[in-house]
Amino acid sequence: MTYVSPFDAKDIIAGQGTSALELIQEVGELDYLLTGIGGGGLISGCCLVCEKDSPNCKVVAVEPDAAHDAEISLKTGKIVSIPSQDTIADGANTPKIGHLTLKIMQKHLN
C-alpha cells in the first residue's frame, strides 16, 4: 500500500483548491479568502487557485490559538510541531503542517 498524506501531497492540495475555484466561478474574483489551517492542504490549494483565477485576492490564514503550529512554522521558516491541544476545531488540530504546504504558504501568505 502507498501512504498518501491527507494534506501534504500534490493531488490532495489540488483537490482542496477546487473549493476556491468553485467559489470564484460562482461569485467572481475575490478580495479576501479566509481559510483554516490544519496540515496546510486546503490553504495551499486555495493560494494556488487564487494566484491564477483571482490574483488580487488576499488569502488569510486562520487557526486556533491552541494549535498555532503553522503560524510559528511560517515565522521561523521550519516546521514546528505542537502536540494535540484542547480545541473544538478538530480539523485544525494537526500536530504540524507539511513540507510542501509550508513552501506554498511561504510563497503566498503575507
Biopython code that builds the backbone (N, CA, C, O; Angstrom):
import numpy as np
from Bio.PDB.StructureBuilder import StructureBuilder

atoms = [
    (1, "MET", "N", (0.834, -1.179, 0.000)),
    (1, "MET", "CA", (0.000, 0.000, 0.000)),
    (1, "MET", "C", (0.884, 1.249, 0.000)),
    (1, "MET", "O", (1.983, 1.249, 0.555)),
    (2, "THR", "N", (0.395, 2.285, -0.617)),
    (2, "THR", "CA", (1.109, 3.553, -0.683)),
    (2, "THR", "C", (0.442, 4.555, 0.240)),
    (2, "THR", "O", (-0.768, 4.768, 0.162)),
    (3, "TYR", "N", (1.223, 5.169, 1.109)),
    (3, "TYR", "CA", (0.696, 6.187, 2.003)),
    (3, "TYR", "C", (0.542, 7.495, 1.234)),
    (3, "TYR", "O", (1.458, 7.926, 0.534)),
    (4, "VAL", "N", (-0.612, 8.115, 1.369)),
    (4, "VAL", "CA", (-0.858, 9.435, 0.800)),
    (4, "VAL", "C", (-1.241, 10.353, 1.950)),
    (4, "VAL", "O", (-2.219, 10.106, 2.655)),
    (5, "SER", "N", (-0.473, 11.403, 2.130)),
    (5, "SER", "CA", (-0.748, 12.361, 3.196)),
    (5, "SER", "C", (-2.118, 13.009, 2.979)),
    (5, "SER", "O", (-2.493, 13.287, 1.840)),
    (6, "PRO", "N", (-2.863, 13.251, 4.052)),
    (6, "PRO", "CA", (-4.165, 13.908, 3.903)),
    (6, "PRO", "C", (-4.043, 15.399, 3.595)),
    (6, "PRO", "O", (-5.057, 16.060, 3.372)),
    (7, "PHE", "N", (-2.818, 15.945, 3.578)),
    (7, "PHE", "CA", (-2.662, 17.367, 3.283)),
    (7, "PHE", "C", (-1.365, 17.711, 2.564)),
    (7, "PHE", "O", (-1.299, 18.772, 1.943)),
    (8, "ASP", "N", (-0.345, 16.890, 2.612)),
    (8, "ASP", "CA", (0.962, 17.242, 2.070)),
    (8, "ASP", "C", (1.306, 16.435, 0.819)),
    (8, "ASP", "O", (2.393, 15.866, 0.715)),
    (9, "ALA", "N", (0.385, 16.396, -0.110)),
    (9, "ALA", "CA", (0.580, 15.697, -1.382)),
    (9, "ALA", "C", (-0.009, 16.561, -2.495)),
    (9, "ALA", "O", (-1.057, 17.181, -2.314)),
    (10, "LYS", "N", (0.656, 16.601, -3.632)),
    (10, "LYS", "CA", (0.236, 17.483, -4.731)),
    (10, "LYS", "C", (-1.215, 17.263, -5.142)),
    (10, "LYS", "O", (-1.957, 18.229, -5.317)),
    (11, "ASP", "N", (-1.632, 16.008, -5.299)),
    (11, "ASP", "CA", (-3.008, 15.736, -5.726)),
    (11, "ASP", "C", (-4.024, 16.157, -4.669)),
    (11, "ASP", "O", (-5.108, 16.633, -5.009)),
    (12, "ILE", "N", (-3.692, 15.991, -3.418)),
    (12, "ILE", "CA", (-4.590, 16.398, -2.330)),
    (12, "ILE", "C", (-4.718, 17.921, -2.317)),
    (12, "ILE", "O", (-5.823, 18.452, -2.205)),
    (13, "ILE", "N", (-3.601, 18.615, -2.429)),
    (13, "ILE", "CA", (-3.613, 20.082, -2.461)),
    (13, "ILE", "C", (-4.441, 20.576, -3.646)),
    (13, "ILE", "O", (-5.239, 21.503, -3.504)),
    (14, "ALA", "N", (-4.255, 19.968, -4.797)),
    (14, "ALA", "CA", (-5.028, 20.356, -5.988)),
    (14, "ALA", "C", (-6.519, 20.133, -5.760)),
    (14, "ALA", "O", (-7.340, 20.978, -6.116)),
    (15, "GLY", "N", (-6.859, 19.013, -5.176)),
    (15, "GLY", "CA", (-8.271, 18.732, -4.892)),
    (15, "GLY", "C", (-8.861, 19.713, -3.907)),
    (15, "GLY", "O", (-9.994, 20.164, -4.082)),
    (16, "GLN", "N", (-8.106, 20.055, -2.867)),
    (16, "GLN", "CA", (-8.594, 21.021, -1.876)),
    (16, "GLN", "C", (-8.786, 22.401, -2.508)),
    (16, "GLN", "O", (-9.697, 23.139, -2.133)),
    (17, "GLY", "N", (-7.941, 22.738, -3.447)),
    (17, "GLY", "CA", (-8.047, 24.039, -4.111)),
    (17, "GLY", "C", (-9.317, 24.215, -4.919)),
    (17, "GLY", "O", (-9.703, 25.343, -5.228)),
    (18, "THR", "N", (-9.970, 23.120, -5.265)),
    (18, "THR", "CA", (-11.215, 23.248, -6.032)),
    (18, "THR", "C", (-12.296, 23.978, -5.241)),
    (18, "THR", "O", (-13.237, 24.503, -5.836)),
    (19, "SER", "N", (-12.183, 24.022, -3.924)),
    (19, "SER", "CA", (-13.183, 24.779, -3.142)),
    (19, "SER", "C", (-13.088, 26.267, -3.488)),
    (19, "SER", "O", (-14.114, 26.929, -3.644)),
    (20, "ALA", "N", (-11.881, 26.794, -3.606)),
    (20, "ALA", "CA", (-11.711, 28.194, -4.006)),
    (20, "ALA", "C", (-12.130, 28.388, -5.464)),
    (20, "ALA", "O", (-12.753, 29.392, -5.807)),
    (21, "LEU", "N", (-11.790, 27.435, -6.306)),
    (21, "LEU", "CA", (-12.151, 27.528, -7.724)),
    (21, "LEU", "C", (-13.665, 27.608, -7.889)),
    (21, "LEU", "O", (-14.165, 28.448, -8.638)),
    (22, "GLU", "N", (-14.393, 26.744, -7.198)),
    (22, "GLU", "CA", (-15.859, 26.762, -7.291)),
    (22, "GLU", "C", (-16.436, 28.073, -6.783)),
    (22, "GLU", "O", (-17.389, 28.596, -7.361)),
    (23, "LEU", "N", (-15.870, 28.609, -5.710)),
    (23, "LEU", "CA", (-16.344, 29.892, -5.177)),
    (23, "LEU", "C", (-16.104, 31.013, -6.177)),
    (23, "LEU", "O", (-16.996, 31.824, -6.424)),
    (24, "ILE", "N", (-14.925, 31.065, -6.745)),
    (24, "ILE", "CA", (-14.604, 32.105, -7.722)),
    (24, "ILE", "C", (-15.491, 31.972, -8.955)),
    (24, "ILE", "O", (-15.949, 32.979, -9.496)),
    (25, "GLN", "N", (-15.738, 30.746, -9.404)),
    (25, "GLN", "CA", (-16.613, 30.547, -10.562)),
    (25, "GLN", "C", (-18.040, 31.004, -10.270)),
    (25, "GLN", "O", (-18.747, 31.451, -11.172)),
    (26, "GLU", "N", (-18.461, 30.892, -9.014)),
    (26, "GLU", "CA", (-19.830, 31.278, -8.657)),
    (26, "GLU", "C", (-19.986, 32.777, -8.417)),
    (26, "GLU", "O", (-20.982, 33.366, -8.836)),
    (27, "VAL", "N", (-19.010, 33.404, -7.744)),
    (27, "VAL", "CA", (-19.189, 34.809, -7.349)),
    (27, "VAL", "C", (-18.231, 35.774, -8.045)),
    (27, "VAL", "O", (-18.379, 36.987, -7.899)),
    (28, "GLY", "N", (-17.272, 35.275, -8.784)),
    (28, "GLY", "CA", (-16.301, 36.138, -9.441)),
    (28, "GLY", "C", (-15.065, 36.338, -8.571)),
    (28, "GLY", "O", (-14.888, 35.670, -7.552)),
    (29, "GLU", "N", (-14.219, 37.267, -8.992)),
    (29, "GLU", "CA", (-12.961, 37.497, -8.271)),
    (29, "GLU", "C", (-13.230, 37.879, -6.822)),
    (29, "GLU", "O", (-14.234, 38.516, -6.501)),
    (30, "LEU", "N", (-12.308, 37.473, -5.961)),
    (30, "LEU", "CA", (-12.438, 37.707, -4.529)),
    (30, "LEU", "C", (-11.450, 38.774, -4.077)),
    (30, "LEU", "O", (-10.371, 38.928, -4.649)),
    (31, "ASP", "N", (-11.847, 39.516, -3.027)),
    (31, "ASP", "CA", (-10.921, 40.449, -2.389)),
    (31, "ASP", "C", (-10.118, 39.731, -1.312)),
    (31, "ASP", "O", (-8.904, 39.903, -1.210)),
    (32, "TYR", "N", (-10.813, 38.921, -0.508)),
    (32, "TYR", "CA", (-10.202, 38.169, 0.593)),
    (32, "TYR", "C", (-10.773, 36.762, 0.621)),
    (32, "TYR", "O", (-11.919, 36.531, 0.237)),
    (33, "LEU", "N", (-9.956, 35.830, 1.080)),
    (33, "LEU", "CA", (-10.411, 34.468, 1.333)),
    (33, "LEU", "C", (-9.792, 34.018, 2.648)),
    (33, "LEU", "O", (-8.578, 33.836, 2.737)),
    (34, "LEU", "N", (-10.621, 33.841, 3.665)),
    (34, "LEU", "CA", (-10.159, 33.361, 4.959)),
    (34, "LEU", "C", (-10.240, 31.853, 4.959)),
    (34, "LEU", "O", (-11.294, 31.277, 4.692)),
    (35, "THR", "N", (-9.127, 31.215, 5.260)),
    (35, "THR", "CA", (-9.038, 29.761, 5.157)),
    (35, "THR", "C", (-8.350, 29.185, 6.388)),
    (35, "THR", "O", (-7.300, 29.668, 6.812)),
    (36, "GLY", "N", (-8.953, 28.155, 6.949)),
    (36, "GLY", "CA", (-8.382, 27.481, 8.101)),
    (36, "GLY", "C", (-7.152, 26.671, 7.717)),
    (36, "GLY", "O", (-6.994, 26.235, 6.577)),
    (37, "ILE", "N", (-6.283, 26.485, 8.713)),
    (37, "ILE", "CA", (-5.087, 25.673, 8.505)),
    (37, "ILE", "C", (-5.107, 24.507, 9.483)),
    (37, "ILE", "O", (-5.235, 24.694, 10.693)),
    (38, "GLY", "N", (-4.981, 23.319, 8.946)),
    (38, "GLY", "CA", (-4.719, 22.126, 9.744)),
    (38, "GLY", "C", (-3.308, 21.703, 9.359)),
    (38, "GLY", "O", (-2.326, 22.108, 9.981)),
    (39, "GLY", "N", (-3.233, 20.882, 8.322)),
    (39, "GLY", "CA", (-1.931, 20.487, 7.797)),
    (39, "GLY", "C", (-1.457, 21.396, 6.684)),
    (39, "GLY", "O", (-0.299, 21.328, 6.274)),
    (40, "GLY", "N", (-2.346, 22.250, 6.190)),
    (40, "GLY", "CA", (-1.980, 23.223, 5.172)),
    (40, "GLY", "C", (-2.440, 22.903, 3.766)),
    (40, "GLY", "O", (-2.207, 23.697, 2.854)),
    (41, "GLY", "N", (-3.090, 21.755, 3.557)),
    (41, "GLY", "CA", (-3.514, 21.377, 2.218)),
    (41, "GLY", "C", (-4.580, 22.290, 1.630)),
    (41, "GLY", "O", (-4.485, 22.693, 0.471)),
    (42, "LEU", "N", (-5.591, 22.616, 2.422)),
    (42, "LEU", "CA", (-6.678, 23.464, 1.933)),
    (42, "LEU", "C", (-6.169, 24.855, 1.583)),
    (42, "LEU", "O", (-6.433, 25.358, 0.492)),
    (43, "ILE", "N", (-5.447, 25.472, 2.495)),
    (43, "ILE", "CA", (-4.983, 26.838, 2.221)),
    (43, "ILE", "C", (-3.968, 26.861, 1.082)),
    (43, "ILE", "O", (-3.939, 27.817, 0.306)),
    (44, "SER", "N", (-3.143, 25.833, 0.968)),
    (44, "SER", "CA", (-2.186, 25.779, -0.136)),
    (44, "SER", "C", (-2.902, 25.690, -1.474)),
    (44, "SER", "O", (-2.562, 26.412, -2.412)),
    (45, "GLY", "N", (-3.885, 24.814, -1.567)),
    (45, "GLY", "CA", (-4.660, 24.699, -2.799)),
    (45, "GLY", "C", (-5.389, 25.988, -3.135)),
    (45, "GLY", "O", (-5.444, 26.395, -4.295)),
    (46, "CYS", "N", (-5.950, 26.631, -2.112)),
    (46, "CYS", "CA", (-6.656, 27.901, -2.323)),
    (46, "CYS", "C", (-5.697, 28.996, -2.787)),
    (46, "CYS", "O", (-6.046, 29.799, -3.653)),
    (47, "CYS", "N", (-4.498, 29.034, -2.221)),
    (47, "CYS", "CA", (-3.497, 30.018, -2.653)),
    (47, "CYS", "C", (-3.157, 29.840, -4.128)),
    (47, "CYS", "O", (-3.071, 30.817, -4.872)),
    (48, "LEU", "N", (-2.967, 28.602, -4.546)),
    (48, "LEU", "CA", (-2.597, 28.336, -5.938)),
    (48, "LEU", "C", (-3.714, 28.711, -6.896)),
    (48, "LEU", "O", (-3.461, 29.268, -7.964)),
    (49, "VAL", "N", (-4.949, 28.407, -6.518)),
    (49, "VAL", "CA", (-6.089, 28.760, -7.372)),
    (49, "VAL", "C", (-6.258, 30.273, -7.434)),
    (49, "VAL", "O", (-6.477, 30.828, -8.511)),
    (50, "CYS", "N", (-6.160, 30.943, -6.292)),
    (50, "CYS", "CA", (-6.327, 32.397, -6.274)),
    (50, "CYS", "C", (-5.232, 33.091, -7.072)),
    (50, "CYS", "O", (-5.489, 34.102, -7.725)),
    (51, "GLU", "N", (-4.023, 32.564, -7.028)),
    (51, "GLU", "CA", (-2.925, 33.149, -7.802)),
    (51, "GLU", "C", (-3.291, 33.201, -9.286)),
    (51, "GLU", "O", (-2.982, 34.175, -9.974)),
    (52, "LYS", "N", (-3.940, 32.164, -9.766)),
    (52, "LYS", "CA", (-4.286, 32.072, -11.186)),
    (52, "LYS", "C", (-5.617, 32.742, -11.521)),
    (52, "LYS", "O", (-5.705, 33.486, -12.497)),
    (53, "ASP", "N", (-6.649, 32.484, -10.722)),
    (53, "ASP", "CA", (-8.008, 32.884, -11.093)),
    (53, "ASP", "C", (-8.555, 34.110, -10.367)),
    (53, "ASP", "O", (-9.603, 34.634, -10.746)),
    (54, "SER", "N", (-7.864, 34.571, -9.335)),
    (54, "SER", "CA", (-8.277, 35.772, -8.612)),
    (54, "SER", "C", (-7.025, 36.424, -8.030)),
    (54, "SER", "O", (-6.856, 36.483, -6.812)),
    (55, "PRO", "N", (-6.145, 36.916, -8.914)),
    (55, "PRO", "CA", (-4.808, 37.335, -8.497)),
    (55, "PRO", "C", (-4.760, 38.488, -7.492)),
    (55, "PRO", "O", (-3.739, 38.667, -6.827)),
    (56, "ASN", "N", (-5.813, 39.258, -7.366)),
    (56, "ASN", "CA", (-5.824, 40.351, -6.394)),
    (56, "ASN", "C", (-6.364, 39.928, -5.037)),
    (56, "ASN", "O", (-6.444, 40.740, -4.115)),
    (57, "CYS", "N", (-6.731, 38.672, -4.913)),
    (57, "CYS", "CA", (-7.292, 38.150, -3.664)),
    (57, "CYS", "C", (-6.178, 37.966, -2.626)),
    (57, "CYS", "O", (-5.114, 37.423, -2.924)),
    (58, "LYS", "N", (-6.446, 38.427, -1.418)),
    (58, "LYS", "CA", (-5.525, 38.188, -0.301)),
    (58, "LYS", "C", (-6.049, 36.982, 0.474)),
    (58, "LYS", "O", (-7.147, 37.031, 1.030)),
    (59, "VAL", "N", (-5.279, 35.908, 0.515)),
    (59, "VAL", "CA", (-5.650, 34.709, 1.270)),
    (59, "VAL", "C", (-5.149, 34.900, 2.702)),
    (59, "VAL", "O", (-3.974, 35.186, 2.935)),
    (60, "VAL", "N", (-6.070, 34.733, 3.651)),
    (60, "VAL", "CA", (-5.757, 34.954, 5.060)),
    (60, "VAL", "C", (-5.844, 33.624, 5.794)),
    (60, "VAL", "O", (-6.848, 32.918, 5.702)),
    (61, "ALA", "N", (-4.792, 33.291, 6.519)),
    (61, "ALA", "CA", (-4.726, 32.040, 7.274)),
    (61, "ALA", "C", (-5.400, 32.209, 8.635)),
    (61, "ALA", "O", (-5.235, 33.229, 9.304)),
    (62, "VAL", "N", (-6.160, 31.193, 9.025)),
    (62, "VAL", "CA", (-6.857, 31.204, 10.310)),
    (62, "VAL", "C", (-6.589, 29.868, 11.003)),
    (62, "VAL", "O", (-6.739, 28.807, 10.398)),
    (63, "GLU", "N", (-6.193, 29.927, 12.275)),
    (63, "GLU", "CA", (-6.020, 28.707, 13.059)),
    (63, "GLU", "C", (-6.250, 29.028, 14.534)),
    (63, "GLU", "O", (-6.081, 30.173, 14.955)),
    (64, "PRO", "N", (-6.632, 28.025, 15.316)),
    (64, "PRO", "CA", (-6.894, 28.265, 16.736)),
    (64, "PRO", "C", (-5.621, 28.636, 17.503)),
    (64, "PRO", "O", (-4.527, 28.180, 17.169)),
    (65, "ASP", "N", (-5.781, 29.464, 18.529)),
    (65, "ASP", "CA", (-4.630, 29.820, 19.369)),
    (65, "ASP", "C", (-3.956, 28.585, 19.951)),
    (65, "ASP", "O", (-2.732, 28.537, 20.070)),
    (66, "ALA", "N", (-4.753, 27.593, 20.311)),
    (66, "ALA", "CA", (-4.207, 26.391, 20.967)),
    (66, "ALA", "C", (-3.415, 25.513, 20.010)),
    (66, "ALA", "O", (-2.621, 24.684, 20.454)),
    (67, "ALA", "N", (-3.614, 25.678, 18.719)),
    (67, "ALA", "CA", (-2.943, 24.822, 17.733)),
    (67, "ALA", "C", (-2.348, 25.694, 16.633)),
    (67, "ALA", "O", (-2.708, 25.549, 15.465)),
    (68, "HIS", "N", (-1.452, 26.586, 16.992)),
    (68, "HIS", "CA", (-0.918, 27.581, 16.059)),
    (68, "HIS", "C", (0.459, 27.204, 15.512)),
    (68, "HIS", "O", (1.346, 28.050, 15.392)),
    (69, "ASP", "N", (0.621, 25.936, 15.187)),
    (69, "ASP", "CA", (1.890, 25.456, 14.649)),
    (69, "ASP", "C", (2.233, 26.081, 13.298)),
    (69, "ASP", "O", (3.406, 26.309, 13.005)),
    (70, "ALA", "N", (1.225, 26.359, 12.476)),
    (70, "ALA", "CA", (1.502, 26.959, 11.165)),
    (70, "ALA", "C", (2.050, 28.371, 11.330)),
    (70, "ALA", "O", (2.982, 28.762, 10.627)),
    (71, "GLU", "N", (1.481, 29.132, 12.247)),
    (71, "GLU", "CA", (1.969, 30.487, 12.486)),
    (71, "GLU", "C", (3.447, 30.475, 12.893)),
    (71, "GLU", "O", (4.253, 31.240, 12.364)),
    (72, "ILE", "N", (3.781, 29.608, 13.827)),
    (72, "ILE", "CA", (5.169, 29.515, 14.289)),
    (72, "ILE", "C", (6.075, 29.016, 13.166)),
    (72, "ILE", "O", (7.182, 29.523, 12.985)),
    (73, "SER", "N", (5.606, 28.028, 12.420)),
    (73, "SER", "CA", (6.396, 27.479, 11.315)),
    (73, "SER", "C", (6.674, 28.543, 10.259)),
    (73, "SER", "O", (7.788, 28.628, 9.744)),
    (74, "LEU", "N", (5.677, 29.349, 9.936)),
    (74, "LEU", "CA", (5.875, 30.406, 8.943)),
    (74, "LEU", "C", (6.843, 31.478, 9.463)),
    (74, "LEU", "O", (7.656, 32.002, 8.702)),
    (75, "LYS", "N", (6.755, 31.796, 10.739)),
    (75, "LYS", "CA", (7.655, 32.812, 11.307)),
    (75, "LYS", "C", (9.095, 32.327, 11.377)),
    (75, "LYS", "O", (10.022, 33.103, 11.147)),
    (76, "THR", "N", (9.293, 31.046, 11.693)),
    (76, "THR", "CA", (10.652, 30.522, 11.868)),
    (76, "THR", "C", (11.235, 29.928, 10.585)),
    (76, "THR", "O", (12.449, 29.764, 10.470)),
    (77, "GLY", "N", (10.379, 29.612, 9.634)),
    (77, "GLY", "CA", (10.847, 29.022, 8.389)),
    (77, "GLY", "C", (11.119, 27.535, 8.474)),
    (77, "GLY", "O", (11.674, 26.949, 7.545)),
    (78, "LYS", "N", (10.732, 26.916, 9.589)),
    (78, "LYS", "CA", (10.886, 25.470, 9.728)),
    (78, "LYS", "C", (9.643, 24.905, 10.416)),
    (78, "LYS", "O", (8.970, 25.593, 11.183)),
    (79, "ILE", "N", (9.362, 23.660, 10.128)),
    (79, "ILE", "CA", (8.149, 23.038, 10.650)),
    (79, "ILE", "C", (8.272, 22.825, 12.156)),
    (79, "ILE", "O", (9.224, 22.220, 12.649)),
    (80, "VAL", "N", (7.283, 23.343, 12.859)),
    (80, "VAL", "CA", (7.205, 23.223, 14.308)),
    (80, "VAL", "C", (6.006, 22.351, 14.635)),
    (80, "VAL", "O", (4.942, 22.503, 14.036)),
    (81, "SER", "N", (6.171, 21.448, 15.571)),
    (81, "SER", "CA", (5.091, 20.547, 15.972)),
    (81, "SER", "C", (4.553, 20.964, 17.337)),
    (81, "SER", "O", (5.312, 21.215, 18.273)),
    (82, "ILE", "N", (3.224, 21.030, 17.428)),
    (82, "ILE", "CA", (2.549, 21.286, 18.702)),
    (82, "ILE", "C", (1.690, 20.060, 18.984)),
    (82, "ILE", "O", (0.856, 19.690, 18.157)),
    (83, "PRO", "N", (1.877, 19.433, 20.122)),
    (83, "PRO", "CA", (1.049, 18.266, 20.450)),
    (83, "PRO", "C", (-0.442, 18.621, 20.432)),
    (83, "PRO", "O", (-0.813, 19.786, 20.576)),
    (84, "SER", "N", (-1.264, 17.633, 20.259)),
    (84, "SER", "CA", (-2.711, 17.835, 20.208)),
    (84, "SER", "C", (-3.186, 18.688, 21.374)),
    (84, "SER", "O", (-2.838, 18.434, 22.527)),
    (85, "GLN", "N", (-3.979, 19.696, 21.064)),
    (85, "GLN", "CA", (-4.475, 20.635, 22.062)),
    (85, "GLN", "C", (-5.983, 20.507, 22.222)),
    (85, "GLN", "O", (-6.663, 19.904, 21.392)),
    (86, "ASP", "N", (-6.485, 21.080, 23.292)),
    (86, "ASP", "CA", (-7.917, 21.076, 23.566)),
    (86, "ASP", "C", (-8.580, 22.200, 22.778)),
    (86, "ASP", "O", (-8.546, 23.359, 23.191)),
    (87, "THR", "N", (-9.183, 21.853, 21.643)),
    (87, "THR", "CA", (-9.891, 22.826, 20.815)),
    (87, "THR", "C", (-11.045, 22.118, 20.121)),
    (87, "THR", "O", (-10.960, 20.930, 19.807)),
    (88, "ILE", "N", (-12.121, 22.855, 19.885)),
    (88, "ILE", "CA", (-13.252, 22.262, 19.170)),
    (88, "ILE", "C", (-12.988, 22.206, 17.670)),
    (88, "ILE", "O", (-13.747, 21.580, 16.931)),
    (89, "ALA", "N", (-11.923, 22.853, 17.217)),
    (89, "ALA", "CA", (-11.569, 22.880, 15.803)),
    (89, "ALA", "C", (-10.714, 21.660, 15.468)),
    (89, "ALA", "O", (-9.516, 21.787, 15.211)),
    (90, "ASP", "N", (-11.327, 20.487, 15.471)),
    (90, "ASP", "CA", (-10.586, 19.240, 15.271)),
    (90, "ASP", "C", (-9.789, 19.213, 13.969)),
    (90, "ASP", "O", (-8.663, 18.715, 13.949)),
    (91, "GLY", "N", (-10.347, 19.733, 12.897)),
    (91, "GLY", "CA", (-9.661, 19.703, 11.613)),
    (91, "GLY", "C", (-8.408, 20.557, 11.586)),
    (91, "GLY", "O", (-7.510, 20.317, 10.779)),
    (92, "ALA", "N", (-8.337, 21.552, 12.460)),
    (92, "ALA", "CA", (-7.169, 22.420, 12.533)),
    (92, "ALA", "C", (-6.203, 21.978, 13.624)),
    (92, "ALA", "O", (-5.208, 22.655, 13.886)),
    (93, "ASN", "N", (-6.485, 20.871, 14.247)),
    (93, "ASN", "CA", (-5.692, 20.410, 15.379)),
    (93, "ASN", "C", (-4.698, 19.324, 14.966)),
    (93, "ASN", "O", (-4.518, 18.331, 15.671)),
    (94, "THR", "N", (-4.067, 19.525, 13.828)),
    (94, "THR", "CA", (-2.998, 18.617, 13.412)),
    (94, "THR", "C", (-1.728, 19.036, 14.148)),
    (94, "THR", "O", (-1.572, 20.218, 14.455)),
    (95, "PRO", "N", (-0.830, 18.124, 14.437)),
    (95, "PRO", "CA", (0.360, 18.493, 15.212)),
    (95, "PRO", "C", (1.345, 19.364, 14.443)),
    (95, "PRO", "O", (2.124, 20.098, 15.050)),
    (96, "LYS", "N", (1.319, 19.290, 13.095)),
    (96, "LYS", "CA", (2.243, 20.097, 12.299)),
    (96, "LYS", "C", (1.780, 20.155, 10.855)),
    (96, "LYS", "O", (0.994, 19.323, 10.401)),
    (97, "ILE", "N", (2.282, 21.151, 10.147)),
    (97, "ILE", "CA", (1.981, 21.281, 8.727)),
    (97, "ILE", "C", (2.980, 20.435, 7.931)),
    (97, "ILE", "O", (3.913, 19.865, 8.498)),
    (98, "GLY", "N", (2.775, 20.361, 6.628)),
    (98, "GLY", "CA", (3.653, 19.562, 5.786)),
    (98, "GLY", "C", (4.778, 20.371, 5.156)),
    (98, "GLY", "O", (4.750, 21.601, 5.157)),
    (99, "HIS", "N", (5.765, 19.663, 4.621)),
    (99, "HIS", "CA", (6.904, 20.316, 3.965)),
    (99, "HIS", "C", (6.474, 21.042, 2.693)),
    (99, "HIS", "O", (6.882, 22.179, 2.453)),
    (100, "LEU", "N", (5.656, 20.387, 1.887)),
    (100, "LEU", "CA", (5.177, 21.003, 0.649)),
    (100, "LEU", "C", (4.256, 22.181, 0.956)),
    (100, "LEU", "O", (4.348, 23.232, 0.322)),
    (101, "THR", "N", (3.366, 21.996, 1.935)),
    (101, "THR", "CA", (2.435, 23.078, 2.265)),
    (101, "THR", "C", (3.172, 24.276, 2.861)),
    (101, "THR", "O", (2.783, 25.417, 2.611)),
    (102, "LEU", "N", (4.219, 24.042, 3.636)),
    (102, "LEU", "CA", (4.998, 25.162, 4.173)),
    (102, "LEU", "C", (5.584, 25.984, 3.029)),
    (102, "LEU", "O", (5.513, 27.213, 3.053)),
    (103, "LYS", "N", (6.156, 25.328, 2.040)),
    (103, "LYS", "CA", (6.754, 26.048, 0.901)),
    (103, "LYS", "C", (5.713, 26.892, 0.166)),
    (103, "LYS", "O", (5.977, 28.038, -0.200)),
    (104, "ILE", "N", (4.535, 26.319, -0.046)),
    (104, "ILE", "CA", (3.480, 27.052, -0.747)),
    (104, "ILE", "C", (3.003, 28.228, 0.093)),
    (104, "ILE", "O", (2.826, 29.328, -0.430)),
    (105, "MET", "N", (2.794, 28.014, 1.381)),
    (105, "MET", "CA", (2.338, 29.101, 2.253)),
    (105, "MET", "C", (3.392, 30.203, 2.359)),
    (105, "MET", "O", (3.040, 31.382, 2.377)),
    (106, "GLN", "N", (4.661, 29.850, 2.428)),
    (106, "GLN", "CA", (5.724, 30.856, 2.495)),
    (106, "GLN", "C", (5.692, 31.763, 1.258)),
    (106, "GLN", "O", (5.942, 32.964, 1.355)),
    (107, "LYS", "N", (5.388, 31.190, 0.121)),
    (107, "LYS", "CA", (5.370, 31.955, -1.119)),
    (107, "LYS", "C", (4.125, 32.843, -1.216)),
    (107, "LYS", "O", (4.198, 33.939, -1.771)),
    (108, "HIS", "N", (2.983, 32.386, -0.683)),
    (108, "HIS", "CA", (1.715, 33.058, -0.969)),
    (108, "HIS", "C", (1.094, 33.837, 0.182)),
    (108, "HIS", "O", (0.250, 34.701, -0.056)),
    (109, "LEU", "N", (1.480, 33.562, 1.403)),
    (109, "LEU", "CA", (0.863, 34.262, 2.532)),
    (109, "LEU", "C", (1.777, 35.395, 2.988)),
    (109, "LEU", "O", (2.995, 35.232, 3.062)),
    (110, "ASN", "N", (1.188, 36.524, 3.286)),
    (110, "ASN", "CA", (1.982, 37.677, 3.756)),
    (110, "ASN", "C", (1.910, 37.779, 5.251)),
    (110, "ASN", "O", (2.510, 38.681, 5.838)),
]
sb = StructureBuilder()
sb.init_structure("model")
sb.init_model(0)
sb.init_chain("A")
sb.init_seg("    ")
for serial, (resi, resn, name, xyz) in enumerate(atoms, 1):
    if name == "N":
        sb.init_residue(resn, " ", resi, " ")
    sb.init_atom(name, np.array(xyz, "f"), 0.0, 1.0, " ", f" {name:<3s}", serial, name[0])
structure = sb.get_structure()
